[in-house]
């Protein structure tokens, strides 16, 4: 079960207004940005990220990562090697 404790973050009004104003949408935007940064830094696993963001499935997480342009950690050489293997297998 995810931790239900919260931390308040103070965002200057000028920045909040530029990001669409204070409220639930800004709260979500800030949470996603912080959680994605932690994931990219290796501080959160994909599973922890999914729980933190309240996503129901790995598929939902994959869609979020793709739409945010977040790499799943695979390097280009790793991707090419995997693609070559799939091609050899006819997949």
PAROVEX-639149 format. One record per residue: residue number from 1; residue in one letter; x, y, z of N, C-alpha, C, O, CB in turn. Coordinates in steps of 0.1 Angstrom, whole numbers, plus 5000, padded with zeros to 4 digits. Each point is the difference from the previous one (the first is absolute). Glycine has a CB too. Layout:
N
ATOM drenkol nuro neast nnorth  nup caeast canorth caup ceast cnorth  cup oeast onorth  oup cbeast cbnorth cbup
ATOM     NUM    A     X      Y    Z      X       Y    Z     X      Y    Z     X      Y    Z      X       Y    Z
...
END
This chain:
91
ATOM drenkol nuro neast nnorth  nup caeast canorth caup ceast cnorth  cup oeast onorth  oup cbeast cbnorth cbup
ATOM       1    X  5009   4988 5000   4991    5012 5000  5009   5012 5000  5009   5001 5008   4972    4987 5004
ATOM       2    X  5016   5022 4979   5008    5012 5000  4999   5008 5012  4990   5000 5007   5008    5001 4969
ATOM       3    X  5013   5007 5027   5000    5009 5012  4990   5011 4998  4999   5006 4989   5026    4988 5015
ATOM       4    X  4967   5008 5006   4989    5010 4999  5004   5014 5006  4992   5009 5000   4992    4973 5000
ATOM       5    X  5029   5019 5005   5004    5013 5005  5002   5009 4988  5004   4996 4989   5007    4993 5031
ATOM       6    X  4988   5024 4983   5002    5010 4989  5010   5010 5005  5002   5002 5012   4974    4994 4980
ATOM       7    X  5029   5011 4998   5009    5011 5002  4995   5012 4992  4997   4998 4988   5023    4986 5016
ATOM       8    X  4979   5027 5002   4996    5012 4993  5012   5007 4993  5010   5001 5006   4971    5002 5011
ATOM       9    X  5016   5001 4971   5011    5007 4992  4994   5014 4997  4989   5001 4995   5021    4977 4996
ATOM      10    X  4998   5032 5012   4996    5014 4997  5005   5004 4987  5012   5000 4997   4988    5005 5027
ATOM      11    X  4991   4998 4967   5003    5004 4986  4996   5014 4999  4989   5004 5003   5008    4973 4987
ATOM      12    X  5012   5032 5006   4997    5014 4999  4988   5002 4991  4998   4993 4990   5026    5013 5013
ATOM      13    X  4968   5004 5000   4987    5002 4993  5003   5003 4985  4992   4995 4991   4998    5014 5030
ATOM      14    X  5020   4998 4976   5003    5003 4986  5003   4987 4992  4995   4999 4988   5014    5023 5019
ATOM      15    X  4998   4969 4998   5003    4987 4994  4987   4992 4999  4997   4994 4989   5027    5006 5019
ATOM      16    X  4969   5000 5003   4987    4992 5000  4991   5005 4989  4994   4992 4993   5008    5004 5031
ATOM      17    X  4997   5017 4974   4991    5006 4990  5005   4996 4986  4992   4997 4991   5003    5022 5024
ATOM      18    X  5018   4981 4983   5006    4997 4987  4997   4985 4997  4999   4996 4988   5019    5021 5014
ATOM      19    X  4981   4975 5008   4998    4985 4998  4985   4997 5000  4996   4988 5000   5026    5008 5011
ATOM      20    X  4969   5014 4990   4986    4997 4999  4992   5003 5012  4988   4997 5001   5018    4986 4983
ATOM      21    X  5001   5022 5027   4993    5004 5012  5001   4989 5010  5002   4988 4997   4983    5026 4990
ATOM      22    X  5013   4990 5026   5000    4990 5011  4988   4991 4999  4990   5004 4995   5023    5013 5019
ATOM      23    X  4989   4972 4992   4988    4990 5001  5005   4986 4997  5012   4998 4999   4973    5020 4994
ATOM      24    X  5005   4973 5006   5004    4986 4998  5008   4997 4988  5009   4991 5000   4970    5004 5011
ATOM      25    X  5019   5012 4978   5008    4998 4988  5015   5003 5002  5008   4993 4996   4971    5012 4990
ATOM      26    X  5023   5006 5021   5014    5004 5003  5006   4990 5010  5012   4997 4999   4983    5028 4997
ATOM      27    X  4998   4971 5014   5004    4990 5009  5005   4987 4993  5011   4995 5003   4974    5015 5015
ATOM      28    X  5007   4986 4972   5003    4988 4993  5012   5002 4991  5009   4991 4999   4967    5003 5001
ATOM      29    X  5025   5018 4994   5011    5003 4991  5013   5000 5008  5010   4994 4995   4975    5020 4990
ATOM      30    X  5015   4992 5027   5012    5000 5008  5003   4986 5005  5012   4996 5000   4982    5027 5008
ATOM      31    X  4996   4969 4996   5003    4986 5005  5006   4992 4988  5010   4993 5002   4971    5009 5015
ATOM      32    X  5014   4999 4971   5005    4992 4989  5014   5004 4997  5009   4992 4997   4968    5006 4994
ATOM      33    X  5026   5016 5009   5013    5004 4997  5010   4995 5010  5011   4996 4996   4979    5025 4993
ATOM      34    X  5007   4980 5023   5009    4996 5011  5002   4984 4999  5011   4996 5001   4982    5024 5014
ATOM      35    X  4996   4973 4984   5001    4985 4999  5008   4996 4988  5008   4990 5001   4970    5008 5012
ATOM      36    X  5019   5008 4976   5008    4996 4988  5014   5003 5001  5009   4992 4995   4971    5012 4991
ATOM      37    X  5024   5007 5020   5014    5003 5002  5006   4990 5009  5012   4996 4998   4983    5029 4999
ATOM      38    X  4998   4971 5014   5006    4990 5009  5001   4987 4993  5010   4992 5002   4979    5019 5017
ATOM      39    X  5002   4985 4972   5001    4988 4992  5012   5000 4991  5008   4990 4999   4967    5007 5002
ATOM      40    X  5027   5014 4992   5011    5001 4991  5013   5000 5007  5010   4995 4995   4976    5018 4990
ATOM      41    X  5014   4992 5028   5013    5000 5008  5002   4987 5006  5011   4997 5006   4986    5027 4998
ATOM      42    X  4994   4966 4995   5001    4987 5006  4996   5000 5014  5002   4990 5007   5016    5006 4978
ATOM      43    X  4975   5014 5020   4996    5000 5014  4986   4993 5002  4997   4996 5011   5015    5025 4992
ATOM      44    X  4981   4977 4986   4987    4993 5000  5001   4989 4990  5005   5002 4989   4982    5018 5019
ATOM      45    X  5007   4968 4995   4999    4990 4990  4987   5003 4992  4992   5009 5004   5020    4974 5011
ATOM      46    X  4986   5010 4974   4988    5002 4992  4988   4996 5009  4990   5007 4999   5022    4988 4980
ATOM      47    X  4989   4995 5029   4988    4996 5008  4997   5011 5010  4989   5004 5002   5017    4972 4996
ATOM      48    X  5005   5030 5009   4998    5011 5009  4994   5012 4993  4991   5007 5006   5028    4984 5008
ATOM      49    X  4986   5012 4974   4994    5011 4993  4986   4998 4997  4992   5009 5001   5030    4995 4988
ATOM      50    X  4974   4984 5007   4986    4997 4997  4991   5002 5012  4989   5006 4999   5019    4978 4983
ATOM      51    X  4997   5011 5029   4992    5002 5013  4999   5015 5004  4989   5005 5003   5018    4972 5004
ATOM      52    X  5004   5030 4992   5001    5014 5003  4990   5008 4992  4993   5009 5005   5031    4989 5001
ATOM      53    X  4975   4999 4981   4991    5007 4991  4986   4995 5000  4991   5005 4993   5029    5000 4993
ATOM      54    X  4977   4984 5021   4987    4994 5001  4995   4994 4987  4989   5000 4997   5006    5017 5019
ATOM      55    X  5015   4977 4976   4996    4994 4988  4997   4985 5002  5006   4994 5008   5009    5022 4979
ATOM      56    X  4975   4979 5006   4995    4986 5002  5009   4989 4994  4999   4989 5005   4978    5021 4996
ATOM      57    X  5030   4994 4989   5007    4989 4993  5014   5005 4994  5002   5012 4999   4976    4977 4995
ATOM      58    X  5030   5001 5003   5013    5004 4994  4998   5006 4986  5007   5009 4996   5004    4972 5016
ATOM      59    X  4978   5015 4981   4997    5005 4987  4997   5015 5002  5005   5008 4991   4985    4970 5001
ATOM      60    X  5002   5026 5018   4997    5015 5002  5013   5007 5002  5002   5011 4995   4976    4983 5015
ATOM      61    X  5031   5000 4998   5013    5006 5003  5008   5002 4987  5006   5010 4997   4994    4980 5026
ATOM      62    X  5001   5000 4969   5007    5000 4987  4995   5012 4991  5007   5007 4994   4997    4968 5008
ATOM      63    X  4982   5026 4998   4994    5011 4992  5005   5014 5006  5004   5009 4992   4976    4976 5002
ATOM      64    X  5020   5016 5019   5004    5013 5006  5014   5002 4997  5004   5012 4996   4980    4985 5022
ATOM      65    X  5025   4993 4983   5014    5002 4997  5002   5004 4986  5008   5009 4997   4998    4975 5021
ATOM      66    X  4987   5010 4973   5002    5003 4986  4995   5014 4997  5007   5008 4993   4990    4968 5001
ATOM      67    X  4991   5028 5011   4995    5014 4997  5009   5011 5007  5000   5011 4995   4977    4979 5004
ATOM      68    X  5030   5006 5011   5009    5010 5007  5014   4999 4994  5009   5008 5004   4977    4991 5017
ATOM      69    X  5016   4992 4970   5014    4999 4994  5010   4994 5009  5012   5004 4999   4982    5015 4987
ATOM      70    X  5002   4973 5023   5009    4994 5010  5005   4987 4995  4992   4991 4997   4996    5021 5022
ATOM      71    X  5025   4986 4980   5006    4988 4996  4998   4989 5011  5001   5004 5012   5016    5009 4974
ATOM      72    X  4981   4975 5011   4998    4989 5010  5013   4995 5005  5000   4990 5008   4979    5004 4981
ATOM      73    X  5032   5012 5008   5013    4996 5005  5008   4992 4990  5012   4998 5002   4978    5003 5020
ATOM      74    X  5004   4996 4967   5007    4992 4989  5008   5009 4992  4996   5011 4995   4986    4972 5005
ATOM      75    X  5031   5014 4998   5009    5008 4992  4998   4997 4985  4994   4990 4997   5023    5011 5022
ATOM      76    X  4987   5007 4972   4999    4998 4986  5007   4987 4996  4994   4992 4992   5004    5033 5004
ATOM      77    X  5014   4972 5008   5006    4987 4997  4992   4988 5005  4999   4990 4993   5023    5021 5007
ATOM      78    X  4972   4990 5012   4992    4989 5005  4988   4999 4992  4996   4988 4997   5012    5016 5026
ATOM      79    X  4986   5007 4973   4988    4999 4991  5003   4994 4987  4992   4991 4995   4999    5029 5016
ATOM      80    X  5020   4984 4983   5004    4994 4987  5002   4985 5001  4996   4992 4992   5015    5030 5001
ATOM      81    X  4996   4974 5018   5003    4985 5002  4987   4993 5002  4998   4989 4994   5024    5016 5016
ATOM      82    X  4968   5001 4997   4987    4993 5002  4993   4999 4987  4994   4990 4997   5005    5019 5026
ATOM      83    X  5001   5002 4969   4994    5000 4987  5006   4990 4991  4992   4993 4992   5003    5031 5011
ATOM      84    X  5018   4974 4997   5006    4990 4992  4996   4986 5004  4997   4991 4991   5023    5024 5005
ATOM      85    X  4979   4983 5017   4995    4987 5005  4986   4997 4995  4997   4989 4995   5018    5013 5025
ATOM      86    X  4976   5008 4981   4986    4998 4996  5000   4998 4985  4992   4991 4995   5000    5024 5023
ATOM      87    X  5016   4992 4974   5000    4998 4986  5005   4985 4996  4994   4994 4992   5011    5031 5005
ATOM      88    X  5005   4970 5010   5005    4987 4998  4989   4990 5003  4999   4989 4994   5024    5018 5012
ATOM      89    X  4969   4995 5004   4989    4991 5004  4988   5002 4992  4990   4992 5001   5019    5008 5022
ATOM      90    X  4991   5010 4968   4989    5002 4991  4988   5006 5007  4988   4999 4996   5019    4982 4991
ATOM      91    X  4996   5027 5024   4989    5006 5007  4999   5015 4998  4991   5007 5005   5012    4976 5012
END
